[in-house]
Amino acid sequence: MEFGAGHGLNGIDEGRWGTGDYFAAFSQAYVEVAYYRWNFIAGKFHAPFGSDSYKSTENFFYSWSLNNTLNPQVGGGAYASYKVSDKLTAIGGWVMPEELGESSKNNAFLGGLVWTPGKRLNVRYALAAGENTYTPTVDGGKDKYFTHSLTATTQLSKQLKYVLDWSYNQGRSYLNGDFVDGSSAYAYGINNELIWQANKKWAFGTRFGMLHEGDCDEMYTVGVGANWTPNKWLIVKPEVRYDWTKRDAGSAWPPAFNEGTNTYQLSGGMSAVVKF
């Protein structure tokens, strides 16, 4: 997913290395330089939006939150972070499409703040504002967009942690595989996670999320999961979640489930993360 992409609100760049079914793909490829209070990153990197991490080892749940469909996943470009104080860090830079070697079709400002007033609280705000040129588009023009997220992680006690993620995304409406000329769409979502560390080997968590897009009704999700860590190099993550929406089956967005025949879905899964 290119920087700024999310259900058609910001578009998808079609360029890539290679042809056919096989092509080069890099999740991240960047250089990083630190100097006193400054930290510089250039290349392709994980975008600092939302509560879901690009690294599976940093996510409690096996599945993504609903907000993950709104937030940019990766960005290509460069940005710098400056440690204003021991509690506050500022971020600023420029980003473009994720494909290395592509000419820039997406120019955006990337900014944000990270505030850590104490050991129990971490607050991160990130924003991106810019424009894309798409192929194909209805009018062949440029689409301006704005997306931002606010994430707060609170350690309520030694064993209990709460995560709150609010995200908002605005761009042009997307219908039947193309952008609608002169239209405007917005989407926002909220994700809540409560995690209890029972002991060194077991942790349990619950999640509730809501996603709203434009004039459409909301989509909801609720789930429970666990993390079992029998040793230092293995984490097993089982999860069960229930998703539902008020939209009629067959609607474009939010999508109905089971190939458009249901407005709800019960699912489960498990992953095993092996550390080297």
N, C-alpha and C positions, 0 to 999 in steps of 0.2 A: 504494500500500500504506500503510495507516494505521500510526501509531506502535504498535509492539508486534505487528503482524501477521506471521505466518509459518507457512504450512501449517496453519492452524487452531489453532495452539497458543495464540494470543492473540486471534484473531477479526478480523473485518472489519466496519467501520462502513459502513452502507448510505446514509447521508445525503450529499447533494451539491447543488451549485447547478445548477438547470436540470432539465429533464425529457427523456425520450426518449433518442435516441442521442447528442445533443449537450449538453454541459454545460461549465461553466467548470472549468479545471484549471490550477493553478499549481504548478510544481515547487518553487519557493521564493518567499516573499514576506515579508520581515522587515525590521525596523529594527535598527540596531546603534549602540550608544553606548559610547565608551571614556572612562575617567576614571582617570588614574594607573595603578595595577596592576589595575584592574577593567575588565571588558568585558561589556556587557549585550546580549542578543539577545532579541527578542520578535517573534512572528509564526509563520510556517511555515518550517522550516529543515531542512537535511540532518542526520540524527541521527548522532552521532559513534561509530558502531559498525563494527567489522570493517575489513578492508583495502581493500574496494571503495569507491571514491569516487563520489559522485553526478555528478561532472564527468567526462566521457569523456576530457578532456585529461589527467587525473591518473591514469588507469588504463593500465597497460601492455598488458593483454590486451583483446581485443575482447569476449569473453564474460565473464559474471559467474562468480564462484567458487561452489561449493556452499554455503558459509557465508552467502552473500548471501540465501538463502531463510530463514535463521534470524533474521537481524538486522533490526531496524526500519530502514526507509529514510528516512522523514521524520517530523518531529514538529511539533505545533502547541502553542504555549505560550510560556514564557519561561525563560531560564536565564542564569546569570552565571558567568564564569570569573575567577579571581583568581590572579595571578602571585605565588605564595608566595616564589619566588626565581628566579634566572636559569635554573635547571634544572627547577623544578617548578611546574606550574599545576593548580589544583583547579577542578572544574566542579560546579555544583549548580543545580537548578531544578525546574520542574513542567511536564508536558506533557499534551496531550489529543489527540483525533483530528485528522487533517491537514486536514479540510475546513473552510475558513474560514466562519464564520457558523453552524456547528453548535453545539448545546448539548453540553456535555461528557458523554460516555459513557465516557471513558477517563481516569482520573486516575492519574498515576504520578509517582514521584520519578525525576528524571534526575540522575545524578552520574558523576564520573569523575576521573581523574588523568592528566596528561601529564608524563612524565619524560624529560628530554633531558640525560643526564650529559655528553655530548660531541658533537662533530660527526658521529661515526660511528654513534650509536645514538639511536633515538627509541622510547619505549614508551608506549602509550596504553591505559588501562583505562576502560571505560564500563559503566554498569549502569542498569537501569530496573526498578522494582518498583512494582506498583500493581494496579488491578482494572478490569475492563471490564463493561459491561452491554450485552448483545447483543440483536439482533432478527433472526431468531428464535433462541431457545435452548430447550433441553429443559425446564428448570425455571424459566426467567424470572429467574434470579438473577444474581449477580455472579461473575465468574471472576477469581481472583487469579493473578498471573503474576510471573515473575522472569526477566530475561534480562540477560546480560552478555557482554563480549568483551574479549580481551587481544590487542593487536597490537604486534609488535615489528619495526622496520625497522633493519637493520644494514648499514652500508656496509663490506663486508669489505676492499675495496681501492678504488682510484680508478675501476676499471671494473666491479667485481662487487658486487652488492647482493642481500641476502637478506631476504625478508619472511615472517613467521610470524603466522598469525591463528588463534586458538582462540576458539570461541563456544559458548555454552550457553543453552538456552531451555527454560522449564518453564511449563506451563499445563494446561488441560483437554483431554482427547482429542477428536478431531474425526473423525466417521464419517458417510459418506453425506450430506454437506452440513449436518450439525448437530453440536452438542457433546453428548457423552455425560455424563449427569448422574452426579455423584459420581466421575468418572474423573480420572485424572491422566496426563499425558504429558510426556515430556522429550525433548530432542534436543540433540546436540552435534556439532561438526564442527571439523576442522583443515585449514588451507590453507597450503601452502608454495609460495613463488615464488623463483626464482633468476634474476636478470637481469644480463646482461653487456653493457656499453656498448662495442662494438667500436671505434667512432669517432664523429665528430660526426653522421654521417648514419644509421648502422646500430646497432641494439641487438637482442639476441636473449634470449629467456626461456623457461623451462620451469616447469610448474606440476604439483603433485600435491595432491589433496584427498580427504578422506574425510568422510562425513556419516552419522551414526547417529541413528535415531529410536526411542525407547522399546524395545520388545521385538523390533523388526524388525531385519533384517540391514542391513549397511552399503551405502552407495552410494559409488563411487569415481570419480575422474576424473584423467586425466593429459593434458597438452597441451603444445604448443610454439607459440611465436609470435615475431613480429618487429615492430620499429618502424622504418620508413624515414622520415627527415625530410629531404627534399631541399632545403627552405628553411624560413624562420621561420614561415610561415603554413600549412604542410601536414604532416600526419602520416598515414601509411598503415600500417594494422595488420592483416596477415594472421595467421590462426591455424588450427591443426588440433588437435582434442581427441578423446579416446576416453573414454566413460563406460560403466560397467558396475555391476551389482548382483547380489547372491546371491539376491535374492527371485525367486519364480516369476513368469513372465509373467502379467499380469492382476491382480497384487496392488495393493492400494490405496496403500501407501507402504513403502519408496521406490518410485516409479512405474517400471514397465517401459517400454520404448521402442517406437516404431513402433506406436502405438495399442494397447499392451499385448501385443504379439506377441513382442517380443524383450527380453532382459535385458542388452543392450549397444547401444551406438550410436557410430558414427564420424561426426563432423561437422566442418565447416570453414566459415570465413567471413572476411570482410575488411571493414574500415571505413576511411573517409577522413575525418579531422578537419580542418576548415578554420577557422583562427583569423582573427578580424576585428580 
